[in-house]
Amino acid sequence: QVLGVRYAQIPGQLQASLSIKLGSGLTPEGLPIEPVSIPWARINSYKLTLSFRPATAADEQMLLSLLPDGGVTDISQLPTSVPAYLINMIPELKLNDEIIENGSPLGLGTELLLTMNTFSPSYGTKNVSNYVIAGAYLNIFNIAGTVSPKQLLLAEEKLNNVTTILNSGTQAEQDQINKDDLYGLPFYSGMLNYFSRLIAFSHTSGSMKDIRQGLLPSNGLFGYVPKVQLFFGLPREVNIGTVEMDIDNVSTFTADLSNNKEDVKDFVYQVGIMSSVLEHFIPEEMFVTNEGVRGAAISAIKALNIAASEGQPIYSLTSSNIDARSQDLNLDSLTMSNIQAAVAAGQTVIAHQDSINYFGWTGSGYIVLDEATGSAAFMISDGTNGASFFFGAYVGFLLIFGSLLFMIGTVAVGPAAIFAWLALIGFVLAIVASFATAYVMDEESLIFDNGCFISGFLTVIGGFVNIVGVIGAFAAIAGGLLATKIMASIDVLGWVIGLGSLPSPDQCYGSSE
């Protein structure tokens, strides 16, 4: 008789777990939240949230000063924008409303990279990264197996209780309601509903084909995301945003009792389609107006359906037709890059031709399909890479003014020369830091598009050279035909530099036309 090893408790390497870290492409070594590892048993179907609070009393007072005197009696009295550059926030990771990790202060509206590493002792690690905004409120839902009916009923009971207090409770009761009640409960309940319906669909449709599917450690995000207005790539103000659901990791194991691989492949794809449908169905069902009108939400499947209803062609893109068909797609540059990368990796991409506009949202939906297994990623893109474009423009301005300072420092004397050279050093450091930031953002896989960055950079440089060329051409009239021709050549070169095959400004920051 051979006995296995006995443990007083299950060792860490045999436990499923979730590791979370929150980073910024601008300071990759100084993470707002250092990596936190949590055993899966502590978070399975429980309420895990990422939120932000004012860093200091002064930051909190700045936010309160934006509210009207006498308090808010109507939602229309709330400010539509907040100056991001005046307020710092601290990220908080909470489990069942209890803080388990505080982060470092950072500016409101800062774009961050949330990385989640889901470890299963049987299936290894799956890494998922998402872009979050400082000021968002996100439910990080984690589940394996099934949704507990008890937890679902308890969440709905708490949500109904909060709704009752808001509608008819006393002032003292209403004062006890916090952001974890207002935001956390609805988003948590929504995620419980999402996975309970997905599991029910999988069970029902699988039973008809003798297929069984189980849910491995999976996770996703559901919450409120503010909209950020940028100034040369930096947050200037934060505006009212949207509710977003992003289920990046649905991991399953599937078995066919009759060992029919084609049936399994079709079944996996059908479950994937349902997972995308629920991404718009659940938010629409949750947010209903007093008149009974459902909310408007988007998903990859819905975007494809809307495009088809508009008469747009739907393309199946593979390695055999991507070169020809990509010319027919009028999508933003980042989406096109993702599509081409997926096809180059051997995947099939299903995409529509043009961006759609749905209740003010402009973007596209597409599917990245593994033909061999039926598994797929259902993607949406909002068609915006404006930050990359304006960041490139910013670097262009730095280079121009740095060159001017160099010329001033060369010809000036005395204090003016000293000032020019000191300023030049500052501009050189800023340029080096900017290109280093661009490199880090690209390496860290943040929302960054090299094409838009270069387009913004060369457009500014080209425009400046164009202006110099025009001025020089007029000045050269008195200087002779040769100088005129030289300046005219520079004038033409100025615009050529900023054009070419690079993405246009409209492609980078999402024209709605």
N, C-alpha and C positions, 0 to 999 in steps of 0.2 A: 504494500500500500504506500502510495506517494501522496504526501500532503503539500499543498501550495503554501506560499508565504502568508502568514497571518499578520494583519496590521491593526493597531489600536484605532487608526482612522485611515481613510483612503489617502494615499500619497498624492501630492499635487500633480505629478505627471500622469496620474490616472483619473484626474477630475477634469470635466469640461469647465472652461472658464472664459471670461471676457476680459481683454486688456484694452483700456481706453487711454488715449492721449490727445491733447489739444495743442496744436502748434500753429505757428505763423511763418509764412515764407520769408518775411522780412527778418525774423530772428529765430532761425531754425534751432539754435542751440539753447535759447531761453524760452522754454515752453510755458505757455499760460497755465496748462495743467500737465504735470509730469505723468508718465505712464502709471495707471492704476490697474491692478489685476483683481478681479472679483470672481469667486467660485460661482459656477452656473446655478448651483442649488439656491444661492441667495437671491438671484435675480430672475429666475425662470417664471415668467408671467407676472412679475412684480413691477412696481412703478419706479422706473429709473429716469431721471430728468437732468437735462443740462439747461441752466438758466443763468441770468446775469443780474447783479445788483450794483447800485452805485458804490464806487470805491471808497468815497469819503462822505462825511456829512455835507461838505460843500457841494459835492456832485449831486447828492440827493436834493439839496436846497435849490440847485440850479434847475433840476427837473420840476420841482414843485412850483418854482417861479413862473413856469410856462402855463400853469393852470389859472383859470380866472378867479378873481377874488370872490369869496362866498361859496366856493365849491362848485362842482360840476353837477348840473341838474339835467343835462341833455348831452347825448353823445356828440352832437354837433359842436359843443363847446371845447372839445378836446383839441389840442394842437395837431395840425396835419404834418408838421415837420419839427425836428429837434436838431439844434446845431451840434453835430457830432464832435467837432474839434474842441468843444468846451467841457466835455464830460468823459470821465473814465469809469470803466465797469470792471467788476471782478466776476469771473465765471465760477459757478457752483455746480457740483455734481451731487445729486441727492438720490437716496434710495428710500422709498416710502416716506418722502418729505423730510428725511433726516440727512443733513449734510455729511457726506463721506469724504469730500475733497474740495478745498478752496484753491482757486488759481491766483495768478499774478494780475495786477491791474493792467488794463489796456484800453485804448480809445473806443468809444461807442462807434459802431459801424465797421470796426476792423474785420477784415476777412480772415478766417481761420480754417485750418485743416483738422477735421475731427477724424481720427484713425481708430478703427475698432478691429481688433484681432480676436476672432472667435476660434477657440481651440476645442477640438473633440479628440479624446484619446484614440478613437477608432478611425477617424477620418482626417486628422491633421488640423492645420490652421487655415482659416480663410480670412483674408485681409480686405477690409472695405474702408474707403476714404470718402468723406463728404465735406463740402464747403459750408461753413456756418458763419453767421454774422453775429458779432458782439452786440447783444440786445435781443437776440432770438430767445424763444422758449421752446424746447424740443423734448418730446418723450422718446427715450431710447428704449424701444420695446425689444425684449429678448424672450424667446420661447423655444421649447423642444417638447416633442410628444403631442399633447393636446392642451386645449384651453380648459381650465377648471371652471365648471358651471358656477361653483360657489363664488369664485373671484369675479366672474362676469356679473352675477346678480348683486354682489356687494358693491362693485363699482357703479352700477346703474342706480342702486339705492342711494349711495352718497351723492351722485350727480343730481338725482331728483331732489334730495334734501337741500342742496345748494341752490337749485333753481327756485324752490319754494321760499327760501330765505330771501333771495334777491327780489322775488315778486311781492311777497307779503310779510316778510320778517320784520322784527323791530330794528331800530337803528343800531342798538347794541349788538344784535345778531349779525347784521350786515357789516359792521365794523370788524368782525372777526374773520370775514372772508378774505383770503389772501390770493396771491397769484397762483399758488399751487392748487387752490380750489377752482379758480376761474379758468386757468389754462390746463393745469395738470390733469384734472379729472376728466374733462371732455376728451382730451387727446389719448389718455390711457384707456378710457372706455372704447374709443374708436378703434384702437389697435387690438383690443380683445375681440371686438366684433369682426375686424378684418380677418384675423387668423381663425376664428371659430367658423366663419363662413367658408374660408378657403379649405379648411380641413374637412368640413361637411361636404363640399363639392367634390373633393378628392375621393372621399369615402363612397359617396353615392355613384359617381361616374365610374370609379374603379370596380365597384361591385358588379356592375353590368358586364364587365369584361374579364372578370376573375383576376383583377390587378389589385395589389395592395401597396399602399404608399405610407411611409412614416415620416414625420417631421424631425429632422436633425436640428441641432442648435442653429437658430436663425434669428435675424434681427432687422430692424428698420427704424426710420425716424418719422415722427408725425408731430407737427407743431406750427408755431407762428414764426414767420421770417420777415423782418422789416426790409424795406427797400432803401438802398443807399445811393445817394447822389455823390458822384466823385468829382474832384477837382485835381486834374493831373494825376489821377490814380489814387488820390488820398481821399478818405471820407470827409465830405463837407457837411452834409445833413442827412438825417434819417427820416424817411417818410413812412406813412402807413403801408404795411406790406400785405402779405398773403398767407393763407394756411397751406402748408405743403406736406404731402405724404411721400416718402421715398423709401421703398422696400428693396434694398439692394441685395440682401442675402436671404434667400429662401432655399435652404438645403434640405434635400429629401433622399430617401432610399426607396427604390421602386422594384417590385417583384411581380412577375406574371406567372400565375399558377400553371398556365399552359405553355410557358416558355416561348411566347410569340414576341420577338424583338420589335417587329413593326408596330404591333399594338401598343407596346410600352412607349415607343418613340412618339406615336400620335397622342397617347394619353399624357405624357409629360408636357408636350406642347400645349394641349388643351388646358391643363392646370396652369401653365404659365400665362396663357391668355386671360384666364379668370383672375389671376393675381394682378394683372394690369387693369382689368375692368374694375376690380374692387378699389383700386387706388383713386379712381374718380367717383365711384358709386358711394363709398363710405362718407367722404366729406360732403357730397351733395345731400346725402340723407341726413347728416347731422345738422347742417346749417340751413334751416328753413325759416323764411320770414314769417311774420305774424299773419300774413295773408295766405300762408300755405305754399308759397313759391319756393321750390328747391334751389339750393345754391348751384353755382356753376363751377365745375372742376374739370381738369384735363388729365389725361393719361396718354400713353403711347397708342393704345388701341383706339381711344376716342379721337385722338388727333388724326389717325389714319382714316377712321370712318368719316370724319368731317371733310377731310381732303377728298375722299372718294365721292362724297355727296356733292361736292363743288365741281365735280367733273375732272379732278386732277388724275393723271395716270399714276398708278402704284407700281414701282419697279422692284424686281427681285435682282439684287446686285451680287454677282459672283466674280471670281477671278477672270472668267472668260468674257465678261461684258463690261467690267467696271470702267475701262478706259473710254469706251464709247458712250455709255449711259451717264457717266458723271458729268458730261457736258450738258445733259438735259436737266440736271438738278440745280435749282436756284436757292440753296440753303446757305446758312452762315458758314464762315471758314472753319470754325472749330468743329461743327457737326460734320462737315465734309472730311476733315482730317480724321475724325473718329471712324467714319464710315470706311474710308480708304484703309485705315489701319486694321479694322476688323476683317475686311475682305482679304487683305494681305496675309492675315493669320489663318486663312482658310474658312472663314465664316461666311454665311449668306446674310445679306442685309436687305430688309424690306423697308422701303422708304417712299414717301410721296414727293412730288416734284417741287412745290413751292411752299413757303411758310403760310400758315393759316392765322387768321385773327379771330379769336374766340373771346367775347366779352372783354376786349381790351388786352388780352394776352396774345402776343405774337411769337410764334415758334413752330416747331415741327416735332413729329413723333416717328420713331423708327424702331425696328426690331433687329437684333443681332442674333441669328439662329445658328445653332450647331446641328447641321443636317444629320449627323451620325447618331446623336442621342435625343434630339428633340428639345433639349434645354435651350433657353433663350434669355436674352436681356432685353427688357422693354424700356426704351430710352425716350426722354423728351429733352428738347433744347429750346431755350428762350431766345436764341439767335443773337446774343449780345456778347461781344468781346471788347466793349468800349474801354475798359480799364487798360487793356494791353495797348490799344491804339493811343490813348492819351498819355500813357506812361512813356511810350516811344517819343511822342511829341515833346514831352517834358525833357527827356534826355537831349533831344535836338536843340531846344532852347538853351539848355546848360552849355552845350558845345558852342553855340553861336556866341553867347555872352562871354564864355571863357576865351574865345578867339579875340573878341573885341578888347577884353581886359589885357590880353597878351600884347596887342598892338599899342594900347595906351601905356602899358608898363615899359615898352621898348622906347617910345619917343618922349615920355614925360620925364620930369626931373623933380627932385625934392619930395615933399609929402604926397603929392599926387602919384608919383611912381611907387612909393612904398605901399600906399593904399591899393593901387591896382594890382601889384604883385601878391599882396596878402589875399585880396579877393580872388585872384586867379587860382591861388593854392586851394582856397575853399571850393571853387567851382570844379577844379580837377578832382578833388576828393569826392565831390558830389557825383561827378560823372562816373568815376570808378565804382562808387557805392551803388549807383543806379544799375550799371551793367552787371555788377555782382548780384544785385537783387533779382534782376531778370533771369540770371543763370540759376539762382537758388529756386526761384518760383517755378522755373521749367523743370529742374531736377526733382523738386518736391511734388510735382504734378498738381500744382495749384491751378486756379482758373487763369490760364495764361496762354496766349496764342502768339507764337513767334512772328507769324506773318503780319498780324495786326500791329505788333510792337514795331517791326521794321517799317511797315507802311506809315505809321504815325511819325517815326523818326525821320524818314526820308521825305515825307511830305513837308514837314517844317523846314528841313535843310533845303529842299528844293524850292520852296516858296521864298526863303530868304535869299538864295542865290538868284532867283528870278527878280526880286526887287533890286538887288545890287546890279543885276544886268540891265534893267530898265533905266535906273538912274545913271549908270555908267554910259549907256548908249546915248542918252541926251547930252551928257557932259562931253562925250567923245566927238560930237558934231564939230566942235572947234578944234579938236585934236587930230583930225585926219581920218581917212577912210579905214585904215588898218585897225585903229582902236575901236572904231564903230563895229567892224566885223567881229573883233574879239569879244566885245561886250554882248553883241547880238547872239553869238554862239553860247556864251555863258547864260544868257537869258533863256534860250531854248533848252539848254542842259538842265537848268533849274527845275523845269516842270517834268522833264523826262525822268529825272532822279526819283521824283515822288510817285511816278506812275508805274507802268509795266504790269506784270502778272500778279503783283501783290494785291491783297484784298482792299477794297475801297472802304472809306469811312462808313458808308451805309451798311456794308457787309459786316463791319466790326461792331457797330453799336446798334444793329438791328433796325433797319428801316422798316416801317409798317406799310410801305407802298407795295 
